[in-house]
Amino acid sequence: MTTLGRTGIRTSRIGLGAWGLGNTASHPAVQVLDEEAIAAQLRTAFDLGITLLDSAEVYENEPQLGRIISGLDNAPADLVVSTKFGHGKGFSAGQIRDSVERSLAAFGIERIPLFMVHDPRDDDDLAVIRAADGALPELHRLQDEGLVESIGMATGTLAPLQRAVESDEFDVIQFPRLYTLLNDAATSSGLLEKAKAKDIGTILTSPFTGNILGTGVRGVDAPLYSFWDAQPEVVEAVGRMQDIADAAGVSLPRAAMSYALAEPLIDVVVIGVTSPDELREDAAALSDPVPAAVLARLADAGRVDPWLIGGPEFVWPFPTERMPAVIKEKLGL
């Protein structure tokens, strides 16, 4: 168990990510759409002692998840529902309140333990969040009303996370892919050290980088980084890591989990998995981690130019110069 910074929330070191559960808009590589399979996933997580469920309204699965959880006989009484809103839809006060009310109804709870603004990417987003009619003042009102316990920011873009920590206005930061065997931006930038100095809770999501560190590169037609085709140099780096892991007799996913869990500045590591067996294997890193010396060698072998994985601010998962023309057109680049 761990305490999520100054929130005082006690929860498991590993959380279960809900992006692929019943969400047809998630990447096919992580989808679990059959309701019985979703229930098996949740039941296994609870049997393993996992007590944090990381969700978001944009996943469009919270009513289904709430209904399934209510029918399980092993759902923990202290389940921590962590959810969020934003992600291109906006950060207005009204939107936040409506989202909180929908999540409360979906999970059948009276208060959301952790609610986060989802995916702000620049100072313009932060200005909207902090405005009088924005998300942050409304979240404080929802706290005063007892509908939200703690508030946070969840984004894979470094700059807004740094602003969040500097402002001391958020209880928790969540940072996908920013501390992995391929990317140490969350520590090398000083983000986590500064967060811990203010007792801000820290949640890493996507420790497999979505998802090349979970699948490896051998026998995989198109390895994915942030669920986009990984750059050739990244594929080569992961191949080097696999050679080291094989020689040490460890699996790359176990190593990726061990690396994340070994960082004392991270409170919770959230994983998305597609089967109970995969979930058990990942959770085993808690009791049987890969030795530190092996992890150090893997991390050294996996270092790549940050430009290849979106740079320190990580807005896109690969350099714009290498984007397919259709993607550039869609993004107006």
Phi and psi in degrees as GROMACS dihedral restraints (atoms count N, CA, C in turn):
[ dihedral_restraints ]
;  ai    aj    ak    al  type     phi  dphi    fc
    3     4     5     6     1  -145.0    20    10
    4     5     6     7     1   161.0    20    10
    6     7     8     9     1  -106.1    20    10
    7     8     9    10     1   129.3    20    10
    9    10    11    12     1   -83.4    20    10
   10    11    12    13     1    75.9    20    10
   12    13    14    15     1    55.3    20    10
   13    14    15    16     1  -144.8    20    10
   15    16    17    18     1   -74.6    20    10
   16    17    18    19     1    -3.7    20    10
   18    19    20    21     1   -64.7    20    10
   19    20    21    22     1   -27.7    20    10
   21    22    23    24     1    78.3    20    10
   22    23    24    25     1    -0.9    20    10
   24    25    26    27     1   -69.3    20    10
   25    26    27    28     1   125.7    20    10
   27    28    29    30     1   -97.3    20    10
   28    29    30    31     1   126.1    20    10
   30    31    32    33     1  -153.2    20    10
   31    32    33    34     1   179.9    20    10
   33    34    35    36     1   -76.8    20    10
   34    35    36    37     1   155.2    20    10
   36    37    38    39     1   -67.6    20    10
   37    38    39    40     1   -26.0    20    10
   39    40    41    42     1  -111.1    20    10
   40    41    42    43     1   134.0    20    10
   42    43    44    45     1  -113.2    20    10
   43    44    45    46     1   158.1    20    10
   45    46    47    48     1  -101.5    20    10
   46    47    48    49     1   122.8    20    10
   48    49    50    51     1   -82.8    20    10
   49    50    51    52     1   140.5    20    10
   51    52    53    54     1  -103.5    20    10
   52    53    54    55     1     3.5    20    10
   54    55    56    57     1   -54.4    20    10
   55    56    57    58     1   -44.8    20    10
   57    58    59    60     1   -86.6    20    10
   58    59    60    61     1    -6.8    20    10
   60    61    62    63     1   -83.1    20    10
   61    62    63    64     1   103.3    20    10
   63    64    65    66     1    72.8    20    10
   64    65    66    67     1    10.4    20    10
   66    67    68    69     1  -105.4    20    10
   67    68    69    70     1   103.2    20    10
   69    70    71    72     1   -71.2    20    10
   70    71    72    73     1   -12.8    20    10
   72    73    74    75     1   -88.1    20    10
   73    74    75    76     1    -6.0    20    10
   75    76    77    78     1   -76.9    20    10
   76    77    78    79     1   171.2    20    10
   78    79    80    81     1   -69.4    20    10
   79    80    81    82     1   139.0    20    10
   81    82    83    84     1   -54.4    20    10
   82    83    84    85     1   -27.1    20    10
   84    85    86    87     1   -66.0    20    10
   85    86    87    88     1   -18.9    20    10
   87    88    89    90     1  -121.2    20    10
   88    89    90    91     1     5.3    20    10
   90    91    92    93     1   -73.3    20    10
   91    92    93    94     1   134.5    20    10
   93    94    95    96     1  -128.0    20    10
   94    95    96    97     1   101.6    20    10
   96    97    98    99     1  -104.8    20    10
   97    98    99   100     1   -26.4    20    10
   99   100   101   102     1   -68.4    20    10
  100   101   102   103     1   130.6    20    10
  102   103   104   105     1   -64.0    20    10
  103   104   105   106     1   -36.8    20    10
  105   106   107   108     1   -66.4    20    10
  106   107   108   109     1   -36.2    20    10
  108   109   110   111     1   -68.5    20    10
  109   110   111   112     1   -37.5    20    10
  111   112   113   114     1   -62.9    20    10
  112   113   114   115     1   -45.0    20    10
  114   115   116   117     1   -61.3    20    10
  115   116   117   118     1   -40.5    20    10
  117   118   119   120     1   -63.8    20    10
  118   119   120   121     1   -38.4    20    10
  120   121   122   123     1   -63.0    20    10
  121   122   123   124     1   -47.0    20    10
  123   124   125   126     1   -66.2    20    10
  124   125   126   127     1   -42.6    20    10
  126   127   128   129     1   -61.0    20    10
  127   128   129   130     1   -42.8    20    10
  129   130   131   132     1   -63.3    20    10
  130   131   132   133     1   -43.6    20    10
  132   133   134   135     1   -58.2    20    10
  133   134   135   136     1   -45.9    20    10
  135   136   137   138     1   -67.7    20    10
  136   137   138   139     1   -36.8    20    10
  138   139   140   141     1   -62.5    20    10
  139   140   141   142     1   -32.3    20    10
  141   142   143   144     1   -80.9    20    10
  142   143   144   145     1    -2.5    20    10
  144   145   146   147     1    90.2    20    10
  145   146   147   148     1    10.9    20    10
  147   148   149   150     1   -74.8    20    10
  148   149   150   151     1   126.5    20    10
  150   151   152   153     1  -125.3    20    10
  151   152   153   154     1    11.8    20    10
  153   154   155   156     1  -121.5    20    10
  154   155   156   157     1   125.6    20    10
  156   157   158   159     1  -111.7    20    10
  157   158   159   160     1   118.4    20    10
  159   160   161   162     1   -98.1    20    10
  160   161   162   163     1   116.3    20    10
  162   163   164   165     1  -129.0    20    10
  163   164   165   166     1  -177.0    20    10
  165   166   167   168     1  -165.9    20    10
  166   167   168   169     1   147.4    20    10
  168   169   170   171     1   -63.5    20    10
  169   170   171   172     1   -33.0    20    10
  171   172   173   174     1   -64.0    20    10
  172   173   174   175     1   -17.7    20    10
  174   175   176   177     1   -71.3    20    10
  175   176   177   178     1   -17.9    20    10
  177   178   179   180     1    56.6    20    10
  178   179   180   181     1    37.7    20    10
  180   181   182   183     1  -133.6    20    10
  181   182   183   184     1     3.6    20    10
  183   184   185   186     1   -64.1    20    10
  184   185   186   187     1   -41.2    20    10
  186   187   188   189     1   -59.9    20    10
  187   188   189   190     1   -39.7    20    10
  189   190   191   192     1   -65.8    20    10
  190   191   192   193     1   -45.0    20    10
  192   193   194   195     1   -63.5    20    10
  193   194   195   196     1   -42.7    20    10
  195   196   197   198     1   -60.0    20    10
  196   197   198   199     1   -41.5    20    10
  198   199   200   201     1   -67.0    20    10
  199   200   201   202     1   -41.9    20    10
  201   202   203   204     1   -65.0    20    10
  202   203   204   205     1   -45.4    20    10
  204   205   206   207     1   -61.1    20    10
  205   206   207   208     1   -38.1    20    10
  207   208   209   210     1   -64.8    20    10
  208   209   210   211     1   -21.4    20    10
  210   211   212   213     1   -95.1    20    10
  211   212   213   214     1    -1.0    20    10
  213   214   215   216     1   -90.0    20    10
  214   215   216   217     1   139.2    20    10
  216   217   218   219     1   -85.8    20    10
  217   218   219   220     1    -3.4    20    10
  219   220   221   222     1  -118.6    20    10
  220   221   222   223     1    15.2    20    10
  222   223   224   225     1   -64.0    20    10
  223   224   225   226     1   129.3    20    10
  225   226   227   228     1   -69.3    20    10
  226   227   228   229     1   140.4    20    10
  228   229   230   231     1   -65.7    20    10
  229   230   231   232     1   -25.4    20    10
  231   232   233   234     1  -102.2    20    10
  232   233   234   235     1    29.6    20    10
  234   235   236   237     1   -58.8    20    10
  235   236   237   238     1   128.5    20    10
  237   238   239   240     1   -98.0    20    10
  238   239   240   241     1   111.0    20    10
  240   241   242   243     1   -89.7    20    10
  241   242   243   244     1   116.5    20    10
  243   244   245   246     1  -110.4    20    10
  244   245   246   247     1   117.4    20    10
  246   247   248   249     1  -136.3    20    10
  247   248   249   250     1   175.6    20    10
  249   250   251   252     1  -160.9    20    10
  250   251   252   253     1   164.2    20    10
  252   253   254   255     1  -147.8    20    10
  253   254   255   256     1   147.2    20    10
  255   256   257   258     1   145.1    20    10
  256   257   258   259     1  -108.9    20    10
  258   259   260   261     1    45.0    20    10
  259   260   261   262     1    57.1    20    10
  261   262   263   264     1    86.1    20    10
  262   263   264   265     1    -9.1    20    10
  264   265   266   267     1   -92.3    20    10
  265   266   267   268     1   -17.6    20    10
  267   268   269   270     1   122.6    20    10
  268   269   270   271     1   167.3    20    10
  270   271   272   273     1  -133.1    20    10
  271   272   273   274     1    34.2    20    10
  273   274   275   276     1   -79.8    20    10
  274   275   276   277     1   160.1    20    10
  276   277   278   279     1   -58.6    20    10
  277   278   279   280     1   -45.4    20    10
  279   280   281   282     1   -63.2    20    10
  280   281   282   283     1   -41.2    20    10
  282   283   284   285     1   -63.1    20    10
  283   284   285   286     1   -41.2    20    10
  285   286   287   288     1   -65.2    20    10
  286   287   288   289     1   -46.1    20    10
  288   289   290   291     1   -61.7    20    10
  289   290   291   292     1   -45.1    20    10
  291   292   293   294     1   -60.8    20    10
  292   293   294   295     1   -40.1    20    10
  294   295   296   297     1   -66.4    20    10
  295   296   297   298     1   -42.6    20    10
  297   298   299   300     1   -59.2    20    10
  298   299   300   301     1   -44.8    20    10
  300   301   302   303     1   -64.4    20    10
  301   302   303   304     1   -38.7    20    10
  303   304   305   306     1   -67.5    20    10
  304   305   306   307     1   -39.7    20    10
  306   307   308   309     1   -68.6    20    10
  307   308   309   310     1   -38.9    20    10
  309   310   311   312     1   -58.5    20    10
  310   311   312   313     1   -45.5    20    10
  312   313   314   315     1   -67.4    20    10
  313   314   315   316     1   -39.5    20    10
  315   316   317   318     1   -63.1    20    10
  316   317   318   319     1   -42.4    20    10
  318   319   320   321     1   -94.1    20    10
  319   320   321   322     1    -4.1    20    10
  321   322   323   324     1    63.7    20    10
  322   323   324   325     1    39.6    20    10
  324   325   326   327     1  -119.6    20    10
  325   326   327   328     1   162.5    20    10
  327   328   329   330     1   -95.1    20    10
  328   329   330   331     1   -18.8    20    10
  330   331   332   333     1  -149.8    20    10
  331   332   333   334     1   139.5    20    10
  333   334   335   336     1   -89.3    20    10
  334   335   336   337     1   119.4    20    10
  336   337   338   339     1   -59.9    20    10
  337   338   339   340     1   -39.9    20    10
  339   340   341   342     1  -144.0    20    10
  340   341   342   343     1   121.0    20    10
  342   343   344   345     1  -123.9    20    10
  343   344   345   346     1   130.7    20    10
  345   346   347   348     1  -124.5    20    10
  346   347   348   349     1   148.7    20    10
  348   349   350   351     1   -74.5    20    10
  349   350   351   352     1   136.8    20    10
  351   352   353   354     1  -109.8    20    10
  352   353   354   355     1   112.8    20    10
  354   355   356   357     1    70.4    20    10
  355   356   357   358     1    41.9    20    10
  357   358   359   360     1   -65.8    20    10
  358   359   360   361     1   143.1    20    10
  360   361   362   363     1  -121.5    20    10
  361   362   363   364     1   -15.3    20    10
  363   364   365   366     1  -154.5    20    10
  364   365   366   367     1  -179.5    20    10
  366   367   368   369     1   -66.3    20    10
  367   368   369   370     1   -28.1    20    10
  369   370   371   372     1   -63.7    20    10
  370   371   372   373     1   -43.6    20    10
  372   373   374   375     1   -60.9    20    10
  373   374   375   376     1   -42.8    20    10
  375   376   377   378     1   -65.5    20    10
  376   377   378   379     1   -35.0    20    10
  378   379   380   381     1   -63.8    20    10
  379   380   381   382     1   -40.2    20    10
  381   382   383   384     1   -66.0    20    10
  382   383   384   385     1   -42.5    20    10
  384   385   386   387     1   -61.4    20    10
  385   386   387   388     1   -38.4    20    10
  387   388   389   390     1   -88.2    20    10
  388   389   390   391     1   -11.5    20    10
  390   391   392   393     1   -61.7    20    10
  391   392   393   394     1   160.6    20    10
  393   394   395   396     1   -57.0    20    10
  394   395   396   397     1   -33.2    20    10
  396   397   398   399     1  -104.0    20    10
  397   398   399   400     1    26.9    20    10
  399   400   401   402     1  -104.5    20    10
  400   401   402   403     1  -172.4    20    10
  402   403   404   405     1   -66.9    20    10
  403   404   405   406     1   -42.1    20    10
  405   406   407   408     1   -65.4    20    10
  406   407   408   409     1   -50.3    20    10
  408   409   410   411     1   -59.5    20    10
  409   410   411   412     1   -35.2    20    10
  411   412   413   414     1   -69.0    20    10
  412   413   414   415     1   -37.4    20    10
  414   415   416   417     1   -64.1    20    10
  415   416   417   418     1   -36.5    20    10
  417   418   419   420     1   -64.6    20    10
  418   419   420   421     1   -39.5    20    10
  420   421   422   423     1   -64.2    20    10
  421   422   423   424     1   -40.9    20    10
  423   424   425   426     1   -65.7    20    10
  424   425   426   427     1   -33.2    20    10
  426   427   428   429     1   -64.6    20    10
  427   428   429   430     1   -45.0    20    10
  429   430   431   432     1   -60.9    20    10
  430   431   432   433     1   -32.0    20    10
  432   433   434   435     1   -83.4    20    10
  433   434   435   436     1    -4.8    20    10
  435   436   437   438     1    80.0    20    10
  436   437   438   439     1    14.6    20    10
  438   439   440   441     1   -92.1    20    10
  439   440   441   442     1   -21.9    20    10
  441   442   443   444     1  -131.2    20    10
  442   443   444   445     1   134.9    20    10
  444   445   446   447     1   -87.8    20    10
  445   446   447   448     1   -60.0    20    10
  447   448   449   450     1  -127.5    20    10
  448   449   450   451     1   157.4    20    10
  450   451   452   453     1  -126.5    20    10
  451   452   453   454     1   153.7    20    10
  453   454   455   456     1  -154.9    20    10
  454   455   456   457     1  -177.9    20    10
  456   457   458   459     1  -127.0    20    10
  457   458   459   460     1   132.5    20    10
  459   460   461   462     1  -123.3    20    10
  460   461   462   463     1   115.3    20    10
  462   463   464   465     1  -162.0    20    10
  463   464   465   466     1   151.7    20    10
  465   466   467   468     1   -93.6    20    10
  466   467   468   469     1     7.4    20    10
  468   469   470   471     1  -100.7    20    10
  469   470   471   472     1   124.6    20    10
  471   472   473   474     1   -66.2    20    10
  472   473   474   475     1   -43.5    20    10
  474   475   476   477     1   -57.1    20    10
  475   476   477   478     1   -47.8    20    10
  477   478   479   480     1   -61.7    20    10
  478   479   480   481     1   -34.1    20    10
  480   481   482   483     1   -64.4    20    10
  481   482   483   484     1   -41.0    20    10
  483   484   485   486     1   -62.7    20    10
  484   485   486   487     1   -41.3    20    10
  486   487   488   489     1   -64.8    20    10
  487   488   489   490     1   -38.6    20    10
  489   490   491   492     1   -62.1    20    10
  490   491   492   493     1   -43.5    20    10
  492   493   494   495     1   -68.0    20    10
  493   494   495   496     1   -44.3    20    10
  495   496   497   498     1   -59.4    20    10
  496   497   498   499     1   -40.0    20    10
  498   499   500   501     1   -72.8    20    10
  499   500   501   502     1   -26.5    20    10
  501   502   503   504     1    61.5    20    10
  502   503   504   505     1    27.4    20    10
  504   505   506   507     1   -95.5    20    10
  505   506   507   508     1    -6.1    20    10
  507   508   509   510     1  -124.0    20    10
  508   509   510   511     1   145.2    20    10
  510   511   512   513     1   -84.4    20    10
  511   512   513   514     1   -24.4    20    10
  513   514   515   516     1  -143.0    20    10
  514   515   516   517     1   144.9    20    10
  516   517   518   519     1  -120.2    20    10
  517   518   519   520     1   142.7    20    10
  519   520   521   522     1  -123.6    20    10
  520   521   522   523     1   132.9    20    10
  522   523   524   525     1  -139.5    20    10
  523   524   525   526     1    93.9    20    10
  525   526   527   528     1   -66.0    20    10
  526   527   528   529     1   135.3    20    10
  528   529   530   531     1    67.4    20    10
  529   530   531   532     1     3.5    20    10
  531   532   533   534     1   -92.8    20    10
  532   533   534   535     1     4.9    20    10
  534   535   536   537     1  -148.2    20    10
  535   536   537   538     1    96.0    20    10
  537   538   539   540     1  -144.3    20    10
  538   539   540   541     1   177.2    20    10
  540   541   542   543     1   -61.6    20    10
  541   542   543   544     1   -17.6    20    10
  543   544   545   546     1  -102.9    20    10
  544   545   546   547     1   -14.9    20    10
  546   547   548   549     1  -150.7    20    10
  547   548   549   550     1   117.3    20    10
  549   550   551   552     1  -111.7    20    10
  550   551   552   553     1    26.6    20    10
  552   553   554   555     1   -56.8    20    10
  553   554   555   556     1   -34.9    20    10
  555   556   557   558     1   -66.5    20    10
  556   557   558   559     1   -28.0    20    10
  558   559   560   561     1   -98.0    20    10
  559   560   561   562     1   -42.8    20    10
  561   562   563   564     1   -65.1    20    10
  562   563   564   565     1   -26.0    20    10
  564   565   566   567     1   -81.1    20    10
  565   566   567   568     1   -12.1    20    10
  567   568   569   570     1    85.0    20    10
  568   569   570   571     1     2.6    20    10
  570   571   572   573     1   -56.8    20    10
  571   572   573   574     1   -52.3    20    10
  573   574   575   576     1   -69.9    20    10
  574   575   576   577     1   -36.9    20    10
  576   577   578   579     1   -62.2    20    10
  577   578   579   580     1   -42.5    20    10
  579   580   581   582     1   -68.6    20    10
  580   581   582   583     1   -37.1    20    10
  582   583   584   585     1   -63.5    20    10
  583   584   585   586     1   -45.1    20    10
  585   586   587   588     1   -67.1    20    10
  586   587   588   589     1   -30.8    20    10
  588   589   590   591     1   -63.4    20    10
  589   590   591   592     1   -24.7    20    10
  591   592   593   594     1  -104.2    20    10
  592   593   594   595     1     8.5    20    10
  594   595   596   597     1    59.7    20    10
  595   596   597   598     1    34.8    20    10
  597   598   599   600     1   -83.0    20    10
  598   599   600   601     1   132.1    20    10
  600   601   602   603     1   -66.6    20    10
  601   602   603   604     1   150.4    20    10
  603   604   605   606     1  -130.4    20    10
  604   605   606   607     1   128.2    20    10
  606   607   608   609     1  -128.4    20    10
  607   608   609   610     1   118.5    20    10
  609   610   611   612     1   -92.4    20    10
  610   611   612   613     1   128.4    20    10
  612   613   614   615     1  -114.1    20    10
  613   614   615   616     1   159.8    20    10
  615   616   617   618     1    58.5    20    10
  616   617   618   619     1    54.6    20    10
  618   619   620   621     1   -66.4    20    10
  619   620   621   622     1   -15.4    20    10
  621   622   623   624     1   -93.4    20    10
  622   623   624   625     1     6.4    20    10
  624   625   626   627     1    65.8    20    10
  625   626   627   628     1    12.1    20    10
  627   628   629   630     1    59.7    20    10
  628   629   630   631     1    65.4    20    10
  630   631   632   633     1  -151.0    20    10
  631   632   633   634     1    35.7    20    10
  633   634   635   636     1   -66.2    20    10
  634   635   636   637     1   -29.1    20    10
  636   637   638   639     1   -79.0    20    10
  637   638   639   640     1   -12.1    20    10
  639   640   641   642     1   -90.3    20    10
  640   641   642   643     1   -34.3    20    10
  642   643   644   645     1   -97.3    20    10
  643   644   645   646     1   -21.9    20    10
  645   646   647   648     1    70.0    20    10
  646   647   648   649     1  -168.6    20    10
  648   649   650   651     1  -120.3    20    10
  649   650   651   652     1   -11.8    20    10
  651   652   653   654     1   -79.7    20    10
  652   653   654   655     1   127.7    20    10
  654   655   656   657     1    72.0    20    10
  655   656   657   658     1    11.8    20    10
  657   658   659   660     1  -107.2    20    10
  658   659   660   661     1   118.8    20    10
  660   661   662   663     1   -62.9    20    10
  661   662   663   664     1   -42.7    20    10
  663   664   665   666     1  -139.6    20    10
  664   665   666   667     1    83.9    20    10
  666   667   668   669     1   -58.0    20    10
  667   668   669   670     1   144.2    20    10
  669   670   671   672     1  -113.9    20    10
  670   671   672   673     1   136.8    20    10
  672   673   674   675     1  -120.0    20    10
  673   674   675   676     1   120.9    20    10
  675   676   677   678     1    54.3    20    10
  676   677   678   679     1    32.6    20    10
  678   679   680   681     1    63.0    20    10
  679   680   681   682     1    26.1    20    10
  681   682   683   684     1  -120.5    20    10
  682   683   684   685     1   158.3    20    10
  684   685   686   687     1   -56.1    20    10
  685   686   687   688     1   125.6    20    10
  687   688   689   690     1   -68.1    20    10
  688   689   690   691     1   146.9    20    10
  690   691   692   693     1   -66.1    20    10
  691   692   693   694     1   149.6    20    10
  693   694   695   696     1   -55.0    20    10
  694   695   696   697     1   -38.0    20    10
  696   697   698   699     1   -66.4    20    10
  697   698   699   700     1   -32.1    20    10
  699   700   701   702     1   -71.1    20    10
  700   701   702   703     1   -42.2    20    10
  702   703   704   705     1   -59.4    20    10
  703   704   705   706     1   -42.5    20    10
  705   706   707   708     1   -63.3    20    10
  706   707   708   709     1   -42.0    20    10
  708   709   710   711     1   -63.0    20    10
  709   710   711   712     1   -42.6    20    10
  711   712   713   714     1   -67.2    20    10
  712   713   714   715     1   -33.3    20    10
  714   715   716   717     1   -61.2    20    10
  715   716   717   718     1   -40.7    20    10
  717   718   719   720     1   -62.6    20    10
  718   719   720   721     1   -41.5    20    10
  720   721   722   723     1   -64.3    20    10
  721   722   723   724     1   -39.7    20    10
  723   724   725   726     1   -62.7    20    10
  724   725   726   727     1   -37.4    20    10
  726   727   728   729     1   -61.5    20    10
  727   728   729   730     1   -43.6    20    10
  729   730   731   732     1   -66.1    20    10
  730   731   732   733     1   -43.5    20    10
  732   733   734   735     1   -62.1    20    10
  733   734   735   736     1   -42.6    20    10
  735   736   737   738     1   -62.3    20    10
  736   737   738   739     1   -43.0    20    10
  738   739   740   741     1   -64.7    20    10
  739   740   741   742     1   -30.4    20    10
  741   742   743   744     1   -87.8    20    10
  742   743   744   745     1    -5.5    20    10
  744   745   746   747     1    73.3    20    10
  745   746   747   748     1    32.3    20    10
  747   748   749   750     1  -125.8    20    10
  748   749   750   751     1   158.5    20    10
  750   751   752   753     1   -90.0    20    10
  751   752   753   754     1   149.3    20    10
  753   754   755   756     1   -64.6    20    10
  754   755   756   757     1   -42.5    20    10
  756   757   758   759     1   -60.5    20    10
  757   758   759   760     1   -40.7    20    10
  759   760   761   762     1   -61.8    20    10
  760   761   762   763     1   -39.2    20    10
  762   763   764   765     1   -65.6    20    10
  763   764   765   766     1   -42.5    20    10
  765   766   767   768     1   -62.1    20    10
  766   767   768   769     1   -41.5    20    10
  768   769   770   771     1   -67.5    20    10
  769   770   771   772     1   -43.2    20    10
  771   772   773   774     1   -61.4    20    10
  772   773   774   775     1   -40.3    20    10
  774   775   776   777     1   -62.0    20    10
  775   776   777   778     1   -46.1    20    10
  777   778   779   780     1   -66.7    20    10
  778   779   780   781     1   -43.3    20    10
  780   781   782   783     1   -70.9    20    10
  781   782   783   784     1   -21.7    20    10
  783   784   785   786     1   -79.0    20    10
  784   785   786   787     1   -12.1    20    10
  786   787   788   789     1   -82.7    20    10
  787   788   789   790     1   112.7    20    10
  789   790   791   792     1   -67.9    20    10
  790   791   792   793     1   -15.9    20    10
  792   793   794   795     1   -82.5    20    10
  793   794   795   796     1    -3.5    20    10
  795   796   797   798     1  -106.5    20    10
  796   797   798   799     1   124.8    20    10
  798   799   800   801     1   -80.8    20    10
  799   800   801   802     1   -48.2    20    10
  801   802   803   804     1  -133.6    20    10
  802   803   804   805     1   138.5    20    10
  804   805   806   807     1  -112.9    20    10
  805   806   807   808     1   118.9    20    10
  807   808   809   810     1   -99.6    20    10
  808   809   810   811     1   130.8    20    10
  810   811   812   813     1  -121.8    20    10
  811   812   813   814     1   149.4    20    10
  813   814   815   816     1  -114.2    20    10
  814   815   816   817     1   128.1    20    10
  816   817   818   819     1  -134.2    20    10
  817   818   819   820     1   166.2    20    10
  819   820   821   822     1  -114.0    20    10
  820   821   822   823     1    -1.4    20    10
  822   823   824   825     1  -155.6    20    10
  823   824   825   826     1   156.4    20    10
  825   826   827   828     1   -58.6    20    10
  826   827   828   829     1   -37.9    20    10
  828   829   830   831     1   -63.8    20    10
  829   830   831   832     1   -41.6    20    10
  831   832   833   834     1   -63.3    20    10
  832   833   834   835     1   -39.8    20    10
  834   835   836   837     1   -63.5    20    10
  835   836   837   838     1   -43.7    20    10
  837   838   839   840     1   -63.1    20    10
  838   839   840   841     1   -41.9    20    10
  840   841   842   843     1   -62.2    20    10
  841   842   843   844     1   -43.6    20    10
  843   844   845   846     1   -67.1    20    10
  844   845   846   847     1   -42.3    20    10
  846   847   848   849     1   -66.7    20    10
  847   848   849   850     1   -24.5    20    10
  849   850   851   852     1   -64.9    20    10
  850   851   852   853     1   -16.9    20    10
  852   853   854   855     1   -63.7    20    10
  853   854   855   856     1   -20.5    20    10
  855   856   857   858     1   -67.5    20    10
  856   857   858   859     1   -44.0    20    10
  858   859   860   861     1   -95.1    20    10
  859   860   861   862     1   -21.0    20    10
  861   862   863   864     1  -137.4    20    10
  862   863   864   865     1    69.2    20    10
  864   865   866   867     1   -75.5    20    10
  865   866   867   868     1   157.8    20    10
  867   868   869   870     1   -69.7    20    10
  868   869   870   871     1   137.2    20    10
  870   871   872   873     1   -55.5    20    10
  871   872   873   874     1   146.6    20    10
  873   874   875   876     1   -58.9    20    10
  874   875   876   877     1   -37.2    20    10
  876   877   878   879     1   -64.3    20    10
  877   878   879   880     1   -37.9    20    10
  879   880   881   882     1   -68.6    20    10
  880   881   882   883     1   -41.8    20    10
  882   883   884   885     1   -60.3    20    10
  883   884   885   886     1   -40.0    20    10
  885   886   887   888     1   -63.5    20    10
  886   887   888   889     1   -41.4    20    10
  888   889   890   891     1   -65.5    20    10
  889   890   891   892     1   -40.1    20    10
  891   892   893   894     1   -64.1    20    10
  892   893   894   895     1   -44.7    20    10
  894   895   896   897     1   -63.0    20    10
  895   896   897   898     1   -40.7    20    10
  897   898   899   900     1   -63.2    20    10
  898   899   900   901     1   -41.9    20    10
  900   901   902   903     1   -68.3    20    10
  901   902   903   904     1   -25.7    20    10
  903   904   905   906     1   -93.0    20    10
  904   905   906   907     1    -1.4    20    10
  906   907   908   909     1   -66.5    20    10
  907   908   909   910     1   128.6    20    10
  909   910   911   912     1  -129.7    20    10
  910   911   912   913     1   164.8    20    10
  912   913   914   915     1   -59.8    20    10
  913   914   915   916     1   124.7    20    10
  915   916   917   918     1   -53.6    20    10
  916   917   918   919     1   -26.7    20    10
  918   919   920   921     1   -56.0    20    10
  919   920   921   922     1   -30.6    20    10
  921   922   923   924     1   -77.5    20    10
  922   923   924   925     1   -15.5    20    10
  924   925   926   927     1  -123.3    20    10
  925   926   927   928     1    27.9    20    10
  927   928   929   930     1    98.2    20    10
  928   929   930   931     1    -3.5    20    10
  930   931   932   933     1    77.7    20    10
  931   932   933   934     1   174.7    20    10
  933   934   935   936     1   -63.7    20    10
  934   935   936   937     1   -24.6    20    10
  936   937   938   939     1   -89.6    20    10
  937   938   939   940     1   -16.1    20    10
  939   940   941   942     1    44.4    20    10
  940   941   942   943     1    69.5    20    10
  942   943   944   945     1   -92.7    20    10
  943   944   945   946     1   -38.2    20    10
  945   946   947   948     1  -126.9    20    10
  946   947   948   949     1   153.8    20    10
  948   949   950   951     1   -81.4    20    10
  949   950   951   952     1     1.3    20    10
  951   952   953   954     1  -156.7    20    10
  952   953   954   955     1   163.8    20    10
  954   955   956   957     1   -60.9    20    10
  955   956   957   958     1   139.7    20    10
  957   958   959   960     1   -59.8    20    10
  958   959   960   961     1   -29.1    20    10
  960   961   962   963     1   -63.8    20    10
  961   962   963   964     1   -21.3    20    10
  963   964   965   966     1  -105.4    20    10
  964   965   966   967     1     3.4    20    10
  966   967   968   969     1   -65.6    20    10
  967   968   969   970     1   140.5    20    10
  969   970   971   972     1   -58.3    20    10
  970   971   972   973     1   149.1    20    10
  972   973   974   975     1   -56.1    20    10
  973   974   975   976     1   -37.5    20    10
  975   976   977   978     1   -66.1    20    10
  976   977   978   979     1   -34.4    20    10
  978   979   980   981     1   -71.7    20    10
  979   980   981   982     1   -42.9    20    10
  981   982   983   984     1   -57.4    20    10
  982   983   984   985     1   -43.3    20    10
  984   985   986   987     1   -63.6    20    10
  985   986   987   988     1   -42.8    20    10
  987   988   989   990     1   -62.5    20    10
  988   989   990   991     1   -36.1    20    10
  990   991   992   993     1   -88.3    20    10
  991   992   993   994     1    -3.1    20    10
  993   994   995   996     1    71.5    20    10
  994   995   996   997     1    31.8    20    10
